[in-house]
């Protein structure tokens, strides 16, 4: 057995050159067919798109915000001297301080440079929160599709029998599914806050910054949200009320406010003529992105909605909407980045920071 493996690898490397010279002999049709038939292909495509959202669109937003907020100073020079508490205290465990100590530190930091950077990290934490939600969605998807498939082999009318199962495995699948809806939909709320911050930025006076505009307005996602740039209500963005976005909201709101939409948390195991067929989580009937409702009831199941099959397409469609929205917010920041670096302002900021350290008896 060992010699057989060695011989295989020797032949592989021996034929490497001839393989490279005959790449045209590779059966690409068979390869593409195998890829298309991969039972987890829709999940992999979702993960790839979500990673692009985090690593390309979100990183682009970070860059545009940096350039906008600090267009008139040497950002790299100034930020390297900003006190650590401005970045961490009240935002992360790294700060490791009380409210009282934070307020004492802030009371000594009277120059606008400190408020400007406090705001910067406040806004930064919102953008970072989107990346956290994306990571959560990817993780929950990976775990969910270890338990149920994302592809179906049969049409619903082909099933001849089926059984309902509810247990630890099935409950776990429902928890993961609902966690995807909650995590993904929370991105809508966070992005709404960022859109408001972009639109209302000119109203800030950093001599007396206390809190973000989005918090003062208790901003949450809604299609008719106020105080965002009009361009964000065009071209199929998040704020044009797409149906797929309404679907995510419907599932999230039902789970958060009324509990699971399947109280039994069951999974259906179907068969065709006695042979195992598809494994399904059914979701309620929907119209225009909302559950079909009759008086007090809103869980009807006549549409055969196989949510574990539908979910990857829903995430793909909604992710592309988020990409367009984030890119437009980035473009708005870039359009307003019009000033050049002012060396005198940079020096003023550096002096203010140095004076602050002196006031704390730092040497």
C-alpha positions as CSV (number, residue, x, y, z in Angstrom):
1,X,0.0,0.0,0.0
2,X,2.8,2.5,1.0
3,X,4.7,1.7,-2.3
4,X,1.6,2.2,-4.3
5,X,1.1,5.8,-2.8
6,X,4.8,6.6,-3.5
7,X,4.6,5.4,-7.0
8,X,1.5,7.5,-7.6
9,X,3.2,10.7,-6.4
10,X,6.3,9.9,-8.4
11,X,4.2,9.5,-11.5
12,X,2.3,12.6,-10.7
13,X,5.5,14.8,-10.5
14,X,7.1,13.0,-13.5
15,X,4.1,13.8,-15.6
16,X,3.7,17.4,-14.3
17,X,5.4,18.9,-17.3
18,X,3.4,17.0,-19.8
19,X,0.2,17.9,-18.0
20,X,1.1,21.6,-18.1
21,X,1.9,21.3,-21.8
22,X,-1.5,19.6,-22.5
23,X,-3.8,21.8,-20.4
24,X,-6.2,21.9,-23.3
25,X,-6.9,18.2,-22.7
26,X,-8.4,19.0,-19.4
27,X,-12.1,18.3,-19.4
28,X,-13.5,21.7,-18.3
29,X,-17.0,20.7,-19.0
30,X,-16.8,17.8,-16.6
31,X,-15.1,20.1,-14.0
32,X,-17.8,22.8,-14.3
33,X,-20.5,20.2,-14.1
34,X,-18.9,18.8,-10.9
35,X,-18.7,22.3,-9.4
36,X,-22.3,23.0,-10.3
37,X,-23.5,19.8,-8.7
38,X,-21.6,20.4,-5.4
39,X,-24.4,20.2,-2.8
40,X,-22.9,23.2,-0.9
41,X,-22.2,25.4,-3.9
42,X,-24.9,28.0,-3.0
43,X,-23.4,28.3,0.5
44,X,-19.9,28.8,-0.8
45,X,-21.2,31.5,-3.2
46,X,-22.8,33.2,-0.3
47,X,-19.7,33.1,1.8
48,X,-17.6,34.5,-1.1
49,X,-20.0,37.4,-1.6
50,X,-20.2,38.2,2.1
51,X,-16.4,38.1,2.4
52,X,-16.2,40.5,-0.5
53,X,-18.7,42.8,1.3
54,X,-16.5,42.8,4.4
55,X,-13.1,43.0,2.7
56,X,-13.8,45.3,-0.2
57,X,-16.9,47.4,0.3
58,X,-16.5,47.9,4.0
59,X,-12.8,48.5,3.8
60,X,-13.5,51.1,1.1
61,X,-15.9,52.8,3.4
62,X,-13.3,52.9,6.2
63,X,-10.9,54.6,3.7
64,X,-13.4,57.2,2.5
65,X,-14.3,58.1,6.1
66,X,-10.7,58.5,7.1
67,X,-10.0,60.7,4.1
68,X,-13.1,62.8,4.7
69,X,-12.9,63.3,8.5
70,X,-9.2,64.2,8.4
71,X,-8.8,65.8,5.0
72,X,-7.2,69.0,6.4
73,X,-4.6,67.4,8.7
74,X,-1.8,64.8,8.5
75,X,-3.9,62.0,9.8
76,X,-1.1,59.5,10.3
77,X,1.0,61.9,12.3
78,X,-1.8,63.0,14.6
79,X,-3.5,59.7,15.3
80,X,-0.2,58.2,16.4
81,X,-0.2,60.6,19.4
82,X,-3.9,60.3,20.3
83,X,-4.3,58.9,23.8
84,X,-5.4,55.3,24.0
85,X,-8.5,56.0,26.0
86,X,-9.9,58.0,23.1
87,X,-9.9,54.8,21.0
88,X,-11.0,52.2,23.6
89,X,-12.6,53.6,26.7
90,X,-16.4,53.1,26.6
91,X,-16.1,51.0,23.4
92,X,-14.2,47.9,24.2
93,X,-12.8,45.9,27.2
94,X,-9.3,47.2,26.2
95,X,-10.3,50.4,27.9
96,X,-10.7,48.7,31.3
97,X,-11.9,51.9,33.0
98,X,-15.0,53.2,34.7
99,X,-17.4,55.9,33.5
100,X,-16.1,58.2,36.1
101,X,-12.5,57.8,35.1
102,X,-13.3,58.2,31.5
103,X,-15.1,61.5,32.2
104,X,-12.2,62.7,34.3
105,X,-9.8,62.1,31.4
106,X,-12.2,63.7,28.9
107,X,-12.6,66.8,31.1
108,X,-8.9,67.6,30.7
109,X,-9.1,67.1,26.9
110,X,-10.7,70.4,26.0
111,X,-9.3,71.0,22.5
112,X,-11.6,70.0,19.5
113,X,-9.0,67.5,18.3
114,X,-10.0,65.1,21.1
115,X,-13.8,65.3,20.3
116,X,-13.0,64.9,16.6
117,X,-11.2,61.6,17.3
118,X,-13.8,60.5,19.8
119,X,-16.4,60.9,17.1
120,X,-14.1,59.1,14.6
121,X,-13.9,56.0,16.9
122,X,-17.6,56.2,17.6
123,X,-18.3,56.0,13.8
124,X,-15.5,53.4,13.3
125,X,-17.2,51.2,15.9
126,X,-20.4,51.2,13.8
127,X,-18.6,50.2,10.6
128,X,-16.7,47.5,12.6
129,X,-20.1,46.2,13.9
130,X,-21.2,45.5,10.3
131,X,-18.1,43.3,9.8
132,X,-18.9,41.5,13.0
133,X,-22.4,40.8,11.8
134,X,-21.1,39.5,8.5
135,X,-18.8,37.1,10.3
136,X,-21.7,35.9,12.4
137,X,-23.8,35.2,9.4
138,X,-21.0,33.2,7.7
139,X,-20.5,31.2,10.8
140,X,-24.2,30.4,11.3
141,X,-24.6,29.5,7.7
142,X,-21.7,27.0,7.9
143,X,-23.2,25.4,11.0
144,X,-26.8,25.3,9.6
145,X,-25.8,23.6,6.4
146,X,-24.0,20.8,8.3
147,X,-27.5,19.9,9.6
148,X,-29.8,20.5,6.6
149,X,-29.1,20.7,2.8
150,X,-29.3,23.9,0.7
151,X,-30.2,22.0,-2.5
152,X,-33.3,20.0,-3.2
153,X,-33.5,16.9,-5.5
154,X,-37.2,16.9,-6.0
155,X,-40.2,19.2,-6.5
156,X,-42.6,19.4,-3.6
157,X,-45.4,17.6,-5.6
158,X,-43.1,14.6,-6.1
159,X,-42.9,13.6,-2.4
160,X,-44.9,10.5,-1.6
161,X,-44.3,10.4,2.1
162,X,-42.6,12.3,4.8
163,X,-42.0,12.4,8.6
164,X,-41.6,15.2,11.1
165,X,-38.7,15.2,13.5
166,X,-38.1,17.4,16.5
167,X,-35.1,17.0,18.7
168,X,-31.8,18.6,19.7
169,X,-30.5,18.5,16.1
170,X,-33.7,20.1,14.7
171,X,-33.9,22.7,17.4
172,X,-30.3,23.6,16.7
173,X,-31.0,24.0,13.0
174,X,-33.9,26.4,13.8
175,X,-31.8,28.4,16.2
176,X,-29.0,28.8,13.6
177,X,-31.6,29.8,10.9
178,X,-33.1,32.5,13.1
179,X,-29.7,33.7,14.2
180,X,-28.9,34.3,10.5
181,X,-32.0,36.5,10.2
182,X,-31.3,38.4,13.3
183,X,-27.6,39.0,12.5
184,X,-28.1,39.9,8.9
185,X,-31.0,42.2,9.5
186,X,-29.1,44.1,12.2
187,X,-26.8,45.3,9.4
188,X,-29.8,47.3,8.1
189,X,-30.1,49.2,11.4
190,X,-26.3,49.9,11.6
191,X,-26.1,51.0,8.0
192,X,-29.0,53.4,8.7
193,X,-27.1,55.0,11.5
194,X,-24.0,55.5,9.2
195,X,-26.2,57.0,6.5
196,X,-27.5,59.5,9.0
197,X,-24.0,60.4,10.2
198,X,-22.9,61.0,6.7
199,X,-25.8,63.3,5.9
200,X,-25.8,65.3,9.2
201,X,-22.0,65.6,9.7
202,X,-21.9,69.3,8.9
203,X,-24.1,70.0,12.0
204,X,-21.3,68.9,14.4
205,X,-19.4,71.4,16.5
206,X,-16.4,69.5,17.9
207,X,-15.8,72.1,20.6
208,X,-18.8,70.5,22.4
209,X,-19.4,67.0,20.9
210,X,-21.3,64.7,23.2
211,X,-23.1,62.1,21.2
212,X,-23.9,61.0,17.6
213,X,-26.9,62.3,15.7
214,X,-28.1,58.8,15.0
215,X,-28.3,58.0,18.7
216,X,-30.2,61.2,19.4
217,X,-32.7,60.2,16.8
218,X,-32.9,56.6,18.0
219,X,-32.3,55.7,14.3
220,X,-33.4,52.2,13.1
221,X,-33.9,51.0,9.6
222,X,-37.1,51.9,7.8
223,X,-37.6,52.7,4.1
224,X,-38.9,56.2,4.8
225,X,-36.1,57.1,7.1
226,X,-35.3,60.8,7.3
227,X,-32.0,62.7,7.3
228,X,-30.2,60.6,4.8
229,X,-28.9,61.7,1.4
230,X,-31.6,61.5,-1.4
231,X,-29.3,59.4,-3.5
232,X,-29.6,56.6,-1.0
233,X,-33.3,56.3,-1.9
234,X,-32.5,55.4,-5.6
235,X,-31.0,52.7,-7.7
236,X,-32.1,49.7,-5.7
237,X,-30.4,50.7,-2.5
238,X,-31.4,49.4,1.0
239,X,-33.7,52.4,1.4
240,X,-35.8,51.7,-1.7
241,X,-37.7,49.0,0.3
242,X,-36.7,45.9,-1.7
243,X,-38.9,42.9,-1.2
244,X,-36.0,40.7,-0.1
245,X,-35.1,43.2,2.6
246,X,-38.7,43.1,3.9
247,X,-38.5,39.3,4.0
248,X,-35.4,39.5,6.3
249,X,-37.2,42.1,8.5
250,X,-40.3,39.9,8.7
251,X,-38.4,36.8,9.9
252,X,-36.3,38.8,12.3
253,X,-39.2,40.8,13.8
254,X,-41.3,37.7,14.2
255,X,-38.5,35.8,16.0
256,X,-37.4,38.7,18.2
257,X,-40.9,40.0,19.2
258,X,-43.1,36.9,19.0
259,X,-40.8,33.9,19.4
260,X,-40.0,31.2,16.9
261,X,-42.2,31.0,13.8
262,X,-42.2,27.2,14.3
263,X,-42.8,26.5,17.9
264,X,-42.1,22.8,17.5
265,X,-38.7,23.6,15.7
266,X,-39.2,20.6,13.4
267,X,-37.5,19.4,10.3
268,X,-39.3,17.4,7.7
269,X,-37.7,14.3,6.2
270,X,-39.3,13.4,2.9
271,X,-39.3,10.3,0.7
272,X,-40.2,9.4,-2.9
273,X,-41.6,5.9,-3.4
274,X,-39.9,4.8,-0.2
275,X,-36.5,6.3,-1.0
276,X,-35.1,9.2,1.1
277,X,-35.6,12.5,-0.7
278,X,-35.2,16.0,0.7
279,X,-34.7,17.4,4.2
280,X,-36.7,20.5,4.7
281,X,-37.4,23.4,7.0
282,X,-40.7,24.9,5.9
283,X,-41.4,28.7,6.4
284,X,-44.8,30.5,6.4
285,X,-46.5,31.8,3.3
286,X,-45.4,35.2,2.3
287,X,-46.7,38.0,0.1
288,X,-44.7,41.2,-0.7
289,X,-42.2,40.2,1.9
290,X,-44.7,39.8,4.7
291,X,-46.3,36.8,6.3
292,X,-49.8,36.1,4.9
293,X,-52.2,37.1,7.7
294,X,-55.8,36.4,8.7
295,X,-56.9,38.2,11.8
296,X,-54.8,36.8,14.6
297,X,-53.0,34.1,12.6
298,X,-50.0,34.6,10.3
299,X,-48.4,31.2,9.9
300,X,-50.0,29.5,6.9
301,X,-48.1,26.8,4.9
302,X,-49.7,26.5,1.4
303,X,-46.7,27.7,-0.6
304,X,-44.3,25.0,0.3
305,X,-41.5,27.5,1.1
306,X,-38.4,25.4,1.7
307,X,-36.5,28.1,3.5
308,X,-33.2,26.1,3.7
309,X,-33.2,26.0,-0.1
310,X,-34.3,29.7,-0.5
311,X,-32.0,31.3,2.0
312,X,-28.7,31.4,0.0
313,X,-30.4,33.2,-2.8
314,X,-32.0,35.6,-0.4
315,X,-28.7,36.4,1.2
316,X,-27.0,36.8,-2.2
317,X,-29.7,39.2,-3.4
318,X,-29.7,41.2,-0.1
319,X,-25.9,41.3,0.1
320,X,-25.7,42.9,-3.4
321,X,-28.2,45.6,-2.2
322,X,-25.9,46.2,0.8
323,X,-22.9,46.5,-1.5
324,X,-24.6,49.2,-3.6
325,X,-25.7,51.1,-0.5
326,X,-22.3,51.0,1.1
327,X,-20.6,52.1,-2.1
328,X,-22.9,55.0,-2.4
329,X,-22.2,56.2,1.2
330,X,-18.5,55.9,0.4
331,X,-19.1,58.0,-2.8
332,X,-20.8,60.7,-0.7
333,X,-17.9,60.9,1.7
334,X,-15.5,61.1,-1.2
335,X,-17.5,63.8,-3.0
336,X,-17.2,65.9,0.2
337,X,-13.5,65.4,0.5
338,X,-12.4,68.6,-1.1
339,X,-9.9,70.3,1.2
340,X,-6.1,70.0,1.3
341,X,-3.9,69.3,4.2
342,X,-3.2,72.4,6.4
343,X,0.2,72.0,8.1
344,X,-0.7,74.7,10.6
345,X,-3.8,72.9,11.7
346,X,-1.8,69.7,12.1
347,X,0.8,71.5,14.3
348,X,-2.1,73.0,16.3
349,X,-3.5,69.6,16.9
350,X,-0.1,68.2,17.8
351,X,0.5,71.0,20.3
352,X,-2.9,70.5,21.9
353,X,-2.1,66.8,22.4
354,X,1.3,67.6,23.8
355,X,-0.2,70.1,26.2
356,X,-2.8,67.5,27.3
357,X,0.0,65.0,28.2
358,X,1.8,67.7,30.2
359,X,-1.4,68.4,32.1
360,X,-1.4,64.8,33.2
361,X,2.3,65.1,34.3
362,X,3.4,62.7,31.5
363,X,7.1,63.0,30.8
